[in-house]
């Protein structure tokens, strides 16, 4: 990879700024100062900016414990976005893999790997999402069977895919769905005459929200978590 491209992919500096740094002798590769922006960086070489090592460019994968009050978009004029909780270079290249509503909390996956993102969000991939749901009313005995058969949501032409509802308490349950339609969980319960009060996502596929991750914190995914999603 070209040296200037390597640096721009691992920092927030523009290609123009990077070329100026290289020209001024701020960049070294394996300890040797580089002044040619077009020089090639080979796999395994260590690139440093003003003596500080730069991370290897490549796909990035994070889990975030989303708090309430943040929207799952890259930019919003009225609300803070989840990317404001991420302190990483090149935030504009990150994508949100399966959005959560502003008042929904829990596991949010963020990446710059488009194929990996698609494997999570595409209905054809049948990637299960597990939510802890607290409801305004007690859960009726008919709710779980109706969800397991698929339920027609207001404004939709086809019913949802079969979902699994495990009742925890009278008005609390764990819901497993395969899709990610707009406000799907809230609309499913509205279709059976109930209302979601609190919604928290616990799992996506085989990736479980880290119990040691405080609200608003994030961490890189492990290799096992990344490979559990098959593009």
N, CA, C and O of each residue as an XYZ file, in Angstrom:
924
protein
N       0.855     -1.190      0.000
C       0.000      0.000      0.000
C       0.894      1.245      0.000
O       1.943      1.266      0.644
N       0.465      2.279     -0.730
C       1.206      3.547     -0.724
C       1.289      4.102      0.700
O       0.352      3.953      1.485
N       2.386      4.725      1.020
C       2.599      5.242      2.361
C       1.556      6.285      2.741
O       1.032      6.255      3.855
N       1.244      7.216      1.825
C       0.268      8.259      2.172
C      -1.124      7.672      2.379
O      -1.869      8.141      3.239
N      -1.483      6.651      1.601
C      -2.782      5.999      1.767
C      -2.836      5.251      3.095
O      -3.845      5.288      3.798
N      -1.737      4.569      3.430
C      -1.653      3.824      4.695
C      -1.925      4.751      5.868
O      -2.720      4.425      6.750
N      -1.271      5.905      5.881
C      -1.403      6.830      7.007
C      -2.794      7.447      7.054
O      -3.363      7.595      8.135
N      -3.350      7.807      5.907
C      -4.684      8.417      5.888
C      -5.756      7.434      6.333
O      -6.799      7.842      6.844
N      -5.504      6.130      6.143
C      -6.476      5.121      6.557
C      -6.396      4.797      8.051
O      -7.325      4.212      8.609
N      -5.309      5.168      8.689
C      -5.144      4.853     10.099
C      -5.172      6.098     10.988
O      -4.975      5.997     12.199
N      -5.412      7.258     10.402
C      -5.496      8.508     11.153
C      -6.655      9.336     10.611
O      -7.324      8.932      9.660
N      -6.887     10.494     11.221
C      -7.912     11.419     10.742
C      -7.346     12.481      9.805
O      -8.060     13.410      9.428
N      -6.085     12.359      9.427
C      -5.461     13.353      8.559
C      -5.843     13.129      7.101
O      -5.984     11.995      6.643
N      -6.006     14.225      6.392
C      -6.306     14.144      4.956
C      -5.053     13.721      4.200
O      -3.945     13.793      4.730
N      -5.236     13.277      2.951
C      -4.095     12.875      2.133
C      -3.134     14.053      1.931
O      -1.919     13.858      1.883
N      -3.670     15.274      1.812
C      -2.839     16.470      1.646
C      -1.983     16.713      2.885
O      -0.795     17.020      2.781
N      -2.603     16.571      4.065
C      -1.863     16.756      5.318
C      -0.796     15.681      5.476
O       0.311     15.957      5.938
N      -1.135     14.460      5.093
C      -0.188     13.353      5.208
C       1.036     13.592      4.332
O       2.166     13.370      4.769
N       0.821     14.039      3.110
C       1.946     14.290      2.196
C       2.882     15.359      2.753
O       4.098     15.284      2.577
N       2.310     16.342      3.419
C       3.130     17.391      4.030
C       3.964     16.814      5.175
O       5.137     17.155      5.328
N       3.350     15.934      5.982
C       4.089     15.297      7.077
C       5.249     14.469      6.543
O       6.354     14.508      7.084
N       4.986     13.717      5.471
C       6.031     12.878      4.877
C       7.164     13.755      4.359
O       8.338     13.454      4.571
N       6.809     14.832      3.687
C       7.810     15.745      3.131
C       8.669     16.360      4.230
O       9.859     16.604      4.031
N       8.063     16.611      5.395
C       8.788     17.236      6.505
C       9.562     16.236      7.363
O      10.196     16.613      8.348
N       9.504     14.954      6.978
C      10.298     13.951      7.682
C       9.713     13.466      8.984
O      10.446     13.032      9.873
N       8.373     13.534      9.110
C       7.725     13.104     10.347
C       7.415     11.603     10.361
O       7.018     11.061     11.392
N       7.595     10.943      9.236
C       7.188      9.548      9.097
C       8.414      8.656      8.944
O       9.320      8.946      8.162
N       8.425      7.567      9.704
C       9.468      6.565      9.478
C       8.821      5.193      9.335
O       7.765      4.922      9.908
N       9.475      4.338      8.561
C       9.046      2.961      8.360
C      10.187      2.057      8.800
O      11.287      2.110      8.249
N       9.913      1.231      9.796
C      10.946      0.372     10.391
C      12.180      1.180     10.793
O      13.312      0.725     10.636
N      11.940      2.394     11.317
C      13.022      3.222     11.831
C      13.692      4.123     10.825
O      14.525      4.949     11.196
N      13.343      3.983      9.537
C      13.966      4.802      8.485
C      13.009      5.915      8.051
O      11.874      5.639      7.662
N      13.457      7.159      8.116
C      12.636      8.291      7.703
C      12.289      8.165      6.222
O      13.139      7.850      5.389
N      11.007      8.422      5.918
C      10.516      8.341      4.543
C      10.074      9.728      4.077
O       9.369     10.433      4.800
N      10.480     10.111      2.893
C      10.081     11.414      2.339
C       9.331     11.281      1.021
O       8.984     12.284      0.396
N       9.080     10.045      0.599
C       8.360      9.793     -0.652
C       6.965      9.250     -0.326
O       6.825      8.135      0.175
N       5.940     10.050     -0.616
C       4.563      9.649     -0.302
C       4.144      8.406     -1.073
O       3.248      7.685     -0.634
N       4.770      8.143     -2.207
C       4.401      7.007     -3.038
C       5.145      5.730     -2.710
O       4.918      4.701     -3.347
N       6.033      5.780     -1.723
C       6.756      4.559     -1.359
C       5.787      3.521     -0.802
O       4.744      3.868     -0.247
N       6.137      2.254     -0.953
C       5.232      1.168     -0.592
C       5.505      0.666      0.835
O       6.652      0.504      1.252
N       4.423      0.432      1.554
C       4.505     -0.182      2.870
C       4.144     -1.657      2.707
O       3.068     -1.991      2.213
N       5.042     -2.520      3.122
C       4.846     -3.947      2.961
C       4.238     -4.536      4.235
O       4.408     -3.973      5.316
N       3.529     -5.667      4.116
C       2.958     -6.312      5.304
C       4.020     -6.582      6.360
O       5.114     -7.056      6.053
N       3.680     -6.273      7.610
C       4.603     -6.508      8.711
C       5.495     -5.336      9.045
O       6.133     -5.340     10.098
N       5.564     -4.327      8.185
C       6.391     -3.163      8.473
C       5.695     -2.247      9.486
O       4.468     -2.153      9.505
N       6.486     -1.575     10.322
C       5.964     -0.674     11.345
C       6.100      0.774     10.888
O       7.207      1.258     10.649
N       4.978      1.452     10.770
C       4.960      2.854     10.370
C       4.743      3.713     11.614
O       3.841      3.447     12.408
N       5.576      4.747     11.781
C       5.464      5.630     12.934
C       5.272      7.068     12.476
O       5.876      7.513     11.500
N       4.427      7.779     13.193
C       4.205      9.202     12.974
C       4.796      9.950     14.156
O       4.307      9.834     15.279
N       5.850     10.721     13.901
C       6.535     11.469     14.952
C       6.924     10.542     16.105
O       6.821     10.911     17.275
N       7.369      9.341     15.757
C       7.824      8.379     16.755
C       6.746      7.490     17.337
O       7.062      6.554     18.072
N       5.459      7.754     17.030
C       4.358      6.964     17.579
C       3.893      5.921     16.559
O       3.534      6.284     15.439
N       3.892      4.627     16.925
C       3.461      3.594     15.976
C       1.991      3.771     15.569
O       1.146      4.132     16.388
N       1.711      3.513     14.308
C       0.340      3.559     13.803
C      -0.197      2.139     13.698
O       0.542      1.196     13.417
N      -1.499      2.008     13.929
C      -2.142      0.698     13.813
C      -2.153      0.246     12.364
O      -2.127      1.062     11.443
N      -2.192     -1.057     12.178
C      -2.312     -1.602     10.829
C      -3.687     -1.261     10.262
O      -4.686     -1.452     10.956
N      -3.780     -0.763      9.023
C      -5.098     -0.502      8.442
C      -5.811     -1.812      8.153
O      -5.177     -2.830      7.875
N      -7.102     -1.776      8.220
C      -7.872     -2.986      7.946
C      -9.237     -2.889      8.576
O      -9.538     -1.897      9.239
N     -10.069     -3.889      8.389
C     -11.423     -3.850      8.945
C     -11.398     -3.724     10.462
O     -10.543     -4.296     11.139
N     -12.352     -2.965     10.974
C     -12.478     -2.765     12.419
C     -13.865     -3.208     12.859
O     -14.849     -3.027     12.141
N     -13.925     -3.789     14.047
C     -15.172     -4.333     14.571
C     -15.266     -3.972     16.054
O     -14.359     -4.270     16.831
N     -16.374     -3.327     16.439
C     -16.557     -2.909     17.831
C     -17.944     -3.312     18.323
O     -18.892     -3.412     17.544
N     -18.042     -3.544     19.645
C     -19.351     -3.613     20.285
C     -19.469     -2.416     21.205
O     -18.518     -2.047     21.894
N     -20.654     -1.812     21.207
C     -20.960     -0.665     22.056
C     -22.165     -1.002     22.916
O     -23.140     -1.581     22.437
N     -22.093     -0.638     24.186
C     -23.259     -0.756     25.060
C     -24.013      0.567     24.961
O     -23.707      1.527     25.668
N     -24.993      0.599     24.080
C     -25.683      1.848     23.756
C     -26.568      2.315     24.907
O     -27.381      1.548     25.421
N     -26.408      3.579     25.312
C     -27.337      4.151     26.292
C     -28.540      4.788     25.603
O     -28.553      4.944     24.382
N     -29.532      5.150     26.378
C     -30.659      5.903     25.832
C     -30.203      7.298     25.420
O     -29.210      7.822     25.923
N     -30.962      7.888     24.485
C     -30.708      9.266     24.106
C     -29.782      9.453     22.930
O     -29.547     10.582     22.499
N     -29.243      8.351     22.396
C     -28.351      8.420     21.245
C     -29.017      7.760     20.038
O     -29.670      6.725     20.167
N     -28.844      8.369     18.867
C     -29.425      7.807     17.650
C     -28.368      7.000     16.900
O     -27.178      7.312     16.942
N     -28.829      5.964     16.218
C     -27.937      5.045     15.507
C     -27.747      5.484     14.065
O     -28.071      4.754     13.128
N     -27.220      6.680     13.905
C     -26.884      7.214     12.591
C     -25.520      7.874     12.709
O     -25.020      8.101     13.810
N     -24.921      8.183     11.554
C     -23.594      8.791     11.588
C     -23.653     10.280     11.905
O     -22.746     10.810     12.547
N     -24.715     10.965     11.459
C     -24.862     12.397     11.723
C     -26.322     12.714     11.987
O     -27.212     12.150     11.350
N     -26.569     13.618     12.928
C     -27.933     14.043     13.234
C     -27.876     15.458     13.799
O     -27.068     15.757     14.679
N     -28.742     16.319     13.281
C     -28.715     17.724     13.693
C     -29.356     17.947     15.055
O     -29.103     18.967     15.696
N     -30.189     16.998     15.509
C     -30.977     17.223     16.727
C     -30.588     16.357     17.913
O     -30.925     16.681     19.052
N     -29.885     15.262     17.663
C     -29.573     14.341     18.743
C     -28.108     13.897     18.656
O     -27.530     13.883     17.569
N     -27.502     13.534     19.802
C     -26.163     12.948     19.733
C     -26.223     11.575     19.068
O     -27.206     10.849     19.218
N     -25.183     11.228     18.343
C     -25.144      9.935     17.659
C     -24.220      8.979     18.397
O     -23.352      9.399     19.163
N     -24.419      7.688     18.155
C     -23.607      6.672     18.837
C     -22.132      6.797     18.467
O     -21.270      6.406     19.254
N     -21.826      7.333     17.287
C     -20.430      7.473     16.896
C     -19.702      8.504     17.747
O     -18.472      8.511     17.795
N     -20.448      9.375     18.420
C     -19.819     10.337     19.329
C     -19.260      9.649     20.567
O     -18.487     10.246     21.317
N     -19.646      8.398     20.783
C     -19.127      7.620     21.906
C     -17.873      6.832     21.529
O     -17.234      6.222     22.387
N     -17.528      6.849     20.240
C     -16.396      6.083     19.731
C     -15.207      7.002     19.515
O     -15.311      7.999     18.800
N     -14.086      6.677     20.124
C     -12.861      7.463     19.950
C     -11.883      6.668     19.086
O     -10.975      6.005     19.586
N     -12.098      6.758     17.777
C     -11.272      6.053     16.812
C     -11.048      6.958     15.602
O     -11.884      7.818     15.322
N      -9.944      6.785     14.882
C      -9.746      7.567     13.659
C     -10.713      7.151     12.567
O     -11.272      6.054     12.592
N     -10.899      8.046     11.607
C     -11.745      7.766     10.441
C     -13.129      7.284     10.830
O     -13.598      6.256     10.342
N     -13.779      8.030     11.709
C     -15.140      7.669     12.124
C     -16.110      7.650     10.952
O     -17.082      6.895     10.954
N     -15.842      8.489      9.946
C     -16.747      8.580      8.805
C     -16.797      7.290      8.002
O     -17.714      7.098      7.204
N     -15.828      6.399      8.198
C     -15.815      5.131      7.466
C     -16.556      4.023      8.213
O     -16.791      2.953      7.652
N     -16.925      4.265      9.466
C     -17.606      3.242     10.255
C     -19.094      3.180      9.921
O     -19.722      4.196      9.621
N     -19.644      1.968      9.978
C     -21.054      1.716      9.717
C     -21.691      1.083     10.950
O     -21.027      0.387     11.718
N     -22.968      1.330     11.124
C     -23.709      0.756     12.246
C     -24.444     -0.479     11.743
O     -25.286     -0.392     10.848
N     -24.120     -1.626     12.324
C     -24.669     -2.899     11.853
C     -25.921     -3.250     12.649
O     -25.848     -3.936     13.668
N     -27.057     -2.777     12.179
C     -28.316     -3.047     12.862
C     -28.622     -1.977     13.878
O     -28.118     -2.029     14.999
N     -29.427     -1.017     13.517
C     -29.657      0.159     14.354
C     -30.580     -0.140     15.531
O     -31.372     -1.081     15.506
N     -30.448      0.699     16.568
C     -31.346      0.678     17.719
C     -32.026      2.036     17.830
O     -31.423      3.064     17.518
N     -33.286      2.042     18.275
C     -34.023      3.291     18.460
C     -33.344      4.152     19.518
O     -32.524      3.664     20.296
N     -33.691      5.430     19.539
C     -33.068      6.366     20.467
C     -33.273      5.960     21.924
O     -32.406      6.216     22.760
N     -34.411      5.329     22.244
C     -34.688      4.952     23.628
C     -34.371      3.482     23.922
O     -34.648      2.998     25.019
N     -33.795      2.773     22.952
C     -33.411      1.375     23.147
C     -31.948      1.298     23.542
O     -31.115      2.035     23.014
N     -31.636      0.398     24.479
C     -30.273      0.255     24.972
C     -29.692     -1.091     24.556
O     -30.383     -1.950     24.007
N     -28.396     -1.247     24.835
C     -27.792     -2.554     24.665
C     -26.823     -2.679     23.521
O     -26.220     -1.698     23.086
N     -26.677     -3.903     23.032
C     -25.623     -4.277     22.093
C     -25.800     -3.613     20.730
O     -26.820     -3.776     20.061
N     -24.774     -2.862     20.343
C     -24.728     -2.259     19.013
C     -23.380     -2.605     18.410
O     -22.342     -2.423     19.046
N     -23.396     -3.104     17.183
C     -22.174     -3.494     16.494
C     -21.816     -2.444     15.455
O     -22.675     -1.965     14.714
N     -20.543     -2.094     15.411
C     -20.061     -1.022     14.537
C     -18.829     -1.534     13.806
O     -17.946     -2.136     14.417
N     -18.767     -1.296     12.491
C     -17.686     -1.848     11.684
C     -17.456     -0.992     10.446
O     -18.273     -0.135     10.110
N     -16.336     -1.234      9.773
C     -16.143     -0.657      8.446
C     -16.028     -1.760      7.391
O     -15.547     -1.529      6.282
N     -16.476     -2.952      7.757
C     -16.505     -4.107      6.862
C     -17.933     -4.250      6.326
O     -18.818     -4.742      7.027
N     -18.148     -3.823      5.095
C     -19.490     -3.804      4.524
C     -20.120     -5.179      4.398
O     -21.315     -5.332      4.651
N     -19.338     -6.189      4.009
C     -19.880     -7.540      3.853
C     -20.285     -8.129      5.203
O     -21.307     -8.806      5.313
N     -19.486     -7.868      6.211
C     -19.789     -8.352      7.563
C     -21.062     -7.695      8.069
O     -21.910     -8.350      8.675
N     -21.190     -6.410      7.822
C     -22.399     -5.659      8.188
C     -23.622     -6.272      7.501
O     -24.657     -6.476      8.137
N     -23.503     -6.560      6.216
C     -24.621     -7.127      5.447
C     -25.044     -8.480      6.009
O     -26.230     -8.807      6.024
N     -24.071     -9.266      6.473
C     -24.386    -10.593      7.024
C     -25.232    -10.485      8.285
O     -25.984    -11.403      8.610
N     -25.113     -9.376      8.990
C     -25.904     -9.170     10.197
C     -27.279     -8.603      9.870
O     -28.275     -9.004     10.471
N     -27.339     -7.686      8.935
C     -28.569     -6.931      8.711
C     -29.479     -7.520      7.641
O     -30.672     -7.216      7.626
N     -28.957     -8.346      6.752
C     -29.781     -8.887      5.675
C     -30.764     -9.935      6.205
O     -30.346    -10.865      6.895
N     -32.063     -9.807      5.898
C     -33.045    -10.821      6.338
C     -32.731    -12.213      5.808
O     -33.123    -13.209      6.415
N     -32.025    -12.292      4.677
C     -31.706    -13.593      4.094
C     -30.698    -14.369      4.938
O     -30.606    -15.592      4.827
N     -29.951    -13.673      5.771
C     -28.921    -14.328      6.582
C     -29.487    -14.927      7.868
O     -28.824    -15.744      8.507
N     -30.707    -14.533      8.258
C     -31.371    -15.067      9.461
C     -30.474    -14.979     10.699
O     -30.286    -15.959     11.419
N     -29.929    -13.791     10.926
C     -29.093    -13.566     12.105
C     -29.994    -13.173     13.272
O     -30.599    -12.101     13.262
N     -30.082    -14.040     14.277
C     -30.983    -13.805     15.398
C     -30.557    -12.597     16.233
O     -29.369    -12.376     16.471
N     -31.551    -11.823     16.672
C     -31.335    -10.724     17.605
C     -32.191    -10.987     18.832
O     -33.383    -11.272     18.715
N     -31.583    -10.892     20.014
C     -32.276    -11.209     21.254
C     -32.438     -9.935     22.083
O     -31.477     -9.207     22.326
N     -33.680     -9.685     22.510
C     -34.016     -8.479     23.262
C     -34.658     -8.848     24.597
O     -35.416     -9.813     24.694
N     -34.340     -8.065     25.614
C     -35.080     -8.117     26.870
C     -36.122     -7.007     26.809
O     -35.788     -5.838     26.616
N     -37.380     -7.383     26.974
C     -38.486     -6.446     26.785
C     -39.276     -6.299     28.085
O     -39.635     -7.291     28.719
N     -39.542     -5.053     28.473
C     -40.443     -4.761     29.589
C     -41.676     -4.067     29.019
O     -41.564     -3.120     28.240
N     -42.860     -4.550     29.419
C     -44.101     -4.113     28.790
C     -45.014     -3.384     29.770
O     -44.896     -3.539     30.985
N     -45.916     -2.597     29.224
C     -46.852     -1.842     30.053
C     -47.900     -2.750     30.680
O     -48.374     -2.480     31.783
N     -48.262     -3.815     29.992
C     -49.292     -4.738     30.471
C     -48.715     -6.149     30.585
O     -47.676     -6.453     29.998
N     -49.388     -6.993     31.333
C     -48.989     -8.392     31.409
C     -49.088     -9.043     30.030
O     -49.921     -8.667     29.206
N     -48.228    -10.016     29.802
C     -48.186    -10.681     28.500
C     -49.282    -11.740     28.439
O     -49.355    -12.604     29.312
N     -50.126    -11.682     27.425
C     -51.223    -12.635     27.298
C     -50.701    -13.996     26.850
O     -49.615    -14.099     26.278
N     -51.475    -15.024     27.113
C     -51.081    -16.379     26.743
C     -51.022    -16.586     25.234
O     -50.367    -17.508     24.748
N     -51.716    -15.714     24.499
C     -51.755    -15.871     23.042
C     -50.558    -15.228     22.341
O     -50.341    -15.454     21.151
N     -49.785    -14.433     23.070
C     -48.722    -13.667     22.420
C     -47.638    -14.561     21.837
O     -47.289    -14.415     20.665
N     -47.101    -15.481     22.625
C     -46.011    -16.339     22.146
C     -46.424    -17.169     20.929
O     -45.668    -17.223     19.960
N     -47.611    -17.826     20.941
C     -48.015    -18.576     19.744
C     -48.164    -17.684     18.506
O     -47.795    -18.086     17.402
N     -48.695    -16.494     18.688
C     -48.861    -15.607     17.544
C     -47.512    -15.173     16.980
O     -47.337    -15.102     15.764
N     -46.575    -14.887     17.853
C     -45.242    -14.489     17.391
C     -44.549    -15.650     16.683
O     -43.832    -15.446     15.703
N     -44.764    -16.870     17.182
C     -44.094    -18.039     16.597
C     -44.607    -18.347     15.193
O     -43.913    -18.977     14.395
N     -45.831    -17.898     14.899
C     -46.410    -18.123     13.576
C     -46.067    -16.993     12.603
O     -46.244    -17.132     11.393
N     -45.579    -15.879     13.139
C     -45.380    -14.679     12.320
C     -46.606    -13.802     12.444
O     -47.738    -14.285     12.421
N     -46.371    -12.513     12.575
C     -47.478    -11.600     12.824
C     -47.429    -10.454     11.820
O     -46.355     -9.936     11.513
N     -48.589    -10.060     11.313
C     -48.651     -8.992     10.317
C     -48.629     -7.647     11.029
O     -49.508     -7.344     11.835
N     -47.623     -6.853     10.725
C     -47.480     -5.540     11.343
C     -48.248     -4.495     10.555
O     -48.456     -4.639      9.350
N     -48.658     -3.465     11.227
C     -49.367     -2.372     10.581
C     -48.504     -1.773      9.470
O     -47.349     -1.413      9.696
N     -49.071     -1.672      8.276
C     -48.358     -1.101      7.147
C     -47.523     -2.079      6.352
O     -46.922     -1.695      5.349
N     -47.466     -3.344      6.772
C     -46.674     -4.358      6.067
C     -47.579     -5.260      5.228
O     -48.761     -5.433      5.523
N     -46.990     -5.828      4.174
C     -47.739     -6.731      3.298
C     -47.507     -8.195      3.667
O     -48.337     -9.052      3.361
N     -46.387     -8.481      4.319
C     -46.071     -9.847      4.700
C     -45.882     -9.929      6.218
O     -45.418     -8.972      6.838
N     -46.237    -11.057      6.809
C     -46.010    -11.202      8.263
C     -44.528    -11.306      8.574
O     -43.711    -11.584      7.696
N     -44.193    -11.080      9.829
C     -42.815    -11.242     10.270
C     -42.418    -12.708     10.182
O     -43.272    -13.593     10.127
N     -41.131    -12.951     10.170
C     -40.654    -14.326     10.282
C     -40.958    -14.835     11.692
O     -41.110    -14.030     12.610
N     -41.048    -16.139     11.880
C     -41.334    -16.675     13.214
C     -40.359    -16.149     14.263
O     -39.152    -16.085     14.028
N     -40.897    -15.776     15.415
C     -40.096    -15.253     16.520
C     -40.382    -16.062     17.772
O     -41.454    -16.649     17.917
N     -39.405    -16.085     18.681
C     -39.534    -16.858     19.918
C     -39.670    -15.914     21.098
O     -38.837    -15.029     21.293
N     -40.726    -16.103     21.887
C     -40.966    -15.282     23.069
C     -40.875    -16.160     24.310
O     -41.648    -17.105     24.468
N     -39.931    -15.846     25.187
C     -39.784    -16.549     26.465
C     -40.165    -15.595     27.585
O     -39.469    -14.609     27.830
N     -41.264    -15.886     28.261
C     -41.761    -15.011     29.317
C     -40.910    -15.194     30.575
O     -40.687    -16.318     31.025
N     -40.439    -14.075     31.138
C     -39.623    -14.095     32.354
C     -40.494    -13.791     33.572
O     -40.499    -14.538     34.550
N     -41.225    -12.688     33.495
C     -42.198    -12.297     34.515
C     -43.488    -11.941     33.796
O     -43.580    -12.071     32.575
N     -44.474    -11.497     34.541
C     -45.772    -11.208     33.940
C     -45.668    -10.207     32.799
O     -46.347    -10.347     31.782
N     -44.822     -9.198     32.965
C     -44.719     -8.164     31.927
C     -43.297     -8.040     31.383
O     -42.948     -7.008     30.811
N     -42.464     -9.083     31.553
C     -41.100     -9.074     31.018
C     -40.868    -10.359     30.225
O     -41.353    -11.432     30.583
N     -40.113    -10.215     29.142
C     -39.855    -11.377     28.301
C     -38.546    -11.197     27.550
O     -37.992    -10.101     27.465
N     -38.076    -12.305     27.012
C     -36.918    -12.281     26.116
C     -37.430    -12.677     24.731
O     -37.999    -13.755     24.554
N     -37.223    -11.801     23.762
C     -37.745    -12.008     22.408
C     -36.592    -12.209     21.443
O     -35.643    -11.425     21.427
N     -36.674    -13.265     20.635
C     -35.675    -13.546     19.609
C     -36.318    -13.386     18.237
O     -37.285    -14.075     17.911
N     -35.776    -12.472     17.438
C     -36.286    -12.241     16.088
C     -35.156    -12.425     15.077
O     -33.979    -12.366     15.431
N     -35.528    -12.648     13.820
C     -34.541    -12.857     12.764
C     -34.356    -11.636     11.885
O     -33.393    -11.545     11.123
N     -35.288    -10.695     11.995
C     -35.262     -9.540     11.099
C     -34.896     -8.277     11.875
O     -34.566     -8.328     13.059
N     -34.964     -7.154     11.183
C     -34.716     -5.880     11.829
C     -35.549     -4.793     11.196
O     -35.035     -3.741     10.814
N     -36.855     -5.055     11.085
C     -37.751     -4.061     10.500
C     -37.816     -2.817     11.396
O     -37.474     -2.868     12.577
N     -38.251     -1.731     10.824
C     -38.361     -0.459     11.546
C     -39.244     -0.622     12.776
O     -40.406     -1.013     12.659
N     -38.694     -0.321     13.973
C     -39.432     -0.425     15.234
C     -40.118     -1.785     15.375
O     -41.228     -1.868     15.901
N     -39.469     -2.842     14.914
C     -40.154     -4.137     14.807
C     -40.694     -4.641     16.140
O     -41.860     -5.025     16.226
N     -39.865     -4.646     17.176
C     -40.313     -5.212     18.455
C     -41.497     -4.426     19.005
O     -42.474     -5.016     19.468
N     -41.418     -3.114     18.957
C     -42.510     -2.273     19.457
C     -43.788     -2.506     18.655
O     -44.885     -2.539     19.213
N     -43.637     -2.666     17.347
C     -44.811     -2.876     16.492
C     -45.408     -4.267     16.701
O     -46.622     -4.446     16.606
N     -44.555     -5.245     16.983
C     -45.070     -6.592     17.234
C     -45.957     -6.605     18.470
O     -47.044     -7.183     18.452
N     -45.499     -5.974     19.537
C     -46.307     -5.965     20.754
C     -47.533     -5.058     20.602
O     -48.584     -5.333     21.182
N     -47.400     -3.990     19.832
C     -48.562     -3.139     19.573
C     -49.640     -3.923     18.832
O     -50.831     -3.699     19.045
N     -49.220     -4.849     17.956
C     -50.174     -5.652     17.178
C     -50.986     -6.601     18.057
O     -52.056     -7.061     17.659
N     -50.471     -6.893     19.263
C     -51.225     -7.760     20.183
C     -51.770     -6.966     21.365
O     -52.134     -7.539     22.392
N     -51.824     -5.643     21.217
C     -52.466     -4.800     22.217
C     -51.626     -4.474     23.436
O     -52.171     -4.169     24.497
N     -50.314     -4.533     23.305
C     -49.443     -4.202     24.428
C     -48.478     -3.090     24.004
O     -48.431     -2.712     22.834
N     -47.716     -2.575     24.962
C     -46.809     -1.465     24.665
C     -45.468     -1.701     25.339
O     -45.405     -2.047     26.519
N     -44.395     -1.509     24.576
C     -43.042     -1.679     25.097
C     -42.665     -0.459     25.931
O     -42.773      0.681     25.478
N     -42.218     -0.722     27.159
C     -41.779      0.348     28.061
C     -40.255      0.478     28.035
O     -39.719      1.585     27.992
N     -39.566     -0.664     28.061
C     -38.111     -0.678     27.985
C     -37.672     -1.785     27.036
O     -38.263     -2.863     26.991
N     -36.604     -1.484     26.268
C     -36.116     -2.454     25.290
C     -34.590     -2.451     25.326
O     -33.951     -1.406     25.206
N     -34.028     -3.637     25.492
C     -32.582     -3.781     25.647
C     -32.116     -4.965     24.805
O     -32.606     -6.080     24.984
N     -31.177     -4.736     23.891
C     -30.676     -5.835     23.056
C     -29.490     -6.503     23.749
O     -28.521     -5.852     24.137
N     -29.601     -7.824     23.889
C     -28.601     -8.607     24.601
C     -27.639     -9.338     23.673
O     -26.478     -9.555     24.022
N     -28.121     -9.718     22.490
C     -27.321    -10.590     21.635
C     -27.621    -10.334     20.169
O     -28.753    -10.017     19.803
N     -26.599    -10.473     19.333
C     -26.754    -10.488     17.874
C     -25.999    -11.703     17.369
O     -24.779    -11.781     17.517
N     -26.715    -12.660     16.768
C     -26.071    -13.905     16.377
C     -25.482    -14.586     17.601
O     -26.189    -14.839     18.576
N     -24.181    -14.886     17.554
C     -23.497    -15.495     18.697
C     -22.737    -14.459     19.529
O     -22.012    -14.820     20.456
N     -22.899    -13.191     19.206
C     -22.196    -12.127     19.930
C     -23.090    -11.607     21.048
O     -24.184    -11.096     20.808
N     -22.597    -11.752     22.276
C     -23.359    -11.364     23.462
C     -22.760    -10.082     24.040
O     -21.541     -9.921     24.089
N     -23.629     -9.179     24.474
C     -23.151     -7.949     25.085
C     -22.274     -8.266     26.291
O     -22.684     -9.002     27.189
N     -21.080     -7.713     26.308
C     -20.123     -7.932     27.389
C     -20.693     -7.374     28.698
O     -20.971     -6.177     28.778
N     -20.871     -8.214     29.725
C     -21.450     -7.732     30.983
C     -20.550     -6.737     31.710
O     -21.018     -6.015     32.590
N     -19.266     -6.689     31.356
C     -18.337     -5.748     31.985
C     -18.297     -4.398     31.276
O     -17.561     -3.499     31.681
N     -19.092     -4.261     30.216
C     -19.078     -3.030     29.424
C     -20.162     -2.089     29.956
O     -21.352     -2.379     29.835
N     -19.751     -0.973     30.541
C     -20.710     -0.004     31.080
C     -21.450      0.691     29.952
O     -20.970      0.724     28.819
N     -22.618      1.249     30.253
C     -23.367      1.995     29.244
C     -22.507      3.124     28.687
O     -21.886      3.881     29.433
N     -22.486      3.221     27.355
C     -21.701      4.250     26.697
C     -20.284      3.832     26.372
O     -19.586      4.548     25.654
N     -19.830      2.674     26.887
C     -18.481      2.187     26.601
C     -18.499      1.225     25.421
O     -19.546      0.694     25.049
N     -17.327      1.013     24.842
C     -17.204      0.095     23.712
C     -15.863     -0.623     23.801
O     -14.972     -0.220     24.548
N     -15.740     -1.695     23.021
C     -14.478     -2.418     22.920
C     -14.406     -3.097     21.562
O     -15.435     -3.336     20.931
N     -13.184     -3.413     21.102
C     -13.065     -4.198     19.869
C     -13.637     -5.603     20.074
O     -13.589     -6.146     21.177
N     -14.165     -6.171     19.021
C     -14.605     -7.561     19.082
C     -13.397     -8.494     19.093
O     -12.338     -8.163     18.560
N     -13.571     -9.654     19.703
C     -12.530    -10.672     19.669
C     -12.556    -11.366     18.301
O     -13.521    -11.248     17.546
N     -11.485    -12.082     18.007
C     -11.432    -12.822     16.747
C     -12.569    -13.835     16.662
O     -13.144    -14.042     15.594
N     -12.892    -14.465     17.795
C     -13.978    -15.454     17.797
C     -15.314    -14.780     17.509
O     -16.135    -15.330     16.775
N     -15.543    -13.605     18.072
C     -16.792    -12.881     17.832
C     -16.899    -12.458     16.374
O     -17.968    -12.554     15.772
N     -15.797    -11.992     15.810
C     -15.805    -11.561     14.413
C     -16.109    -12.738     13.498
O     -16.949    -12.639     12.604
N     -15.422    -13.853     13.727
C     -15.572    -15.017     12.837
C     -16.906    -15.720     13.032
O     -17.286    -16.546     12.203
N     -17.630    -15.413     14.114
C     -18.942    -16.033     14.313
C     -19.952    -15.544     13.294
O     -20.983    -16.187     13.095
N     -19.680    -14.420     12.641
C     -20.544    -13.880     11.595
C     -19.926    -14.246     10.250
O     -18.798    -13.852      9.954
N     -20.653    -14.987      9.448
C     -20.140    -15.458      8.163
C     -20.744    -14.639      7.023
O     -21.932    -14.773      6.728
N     -19.927    -13.785      6.373
C     -20.455    -12.983      5.244
C     -20.949    -13.866      4.107
O     -21.420    -13.356      3.090
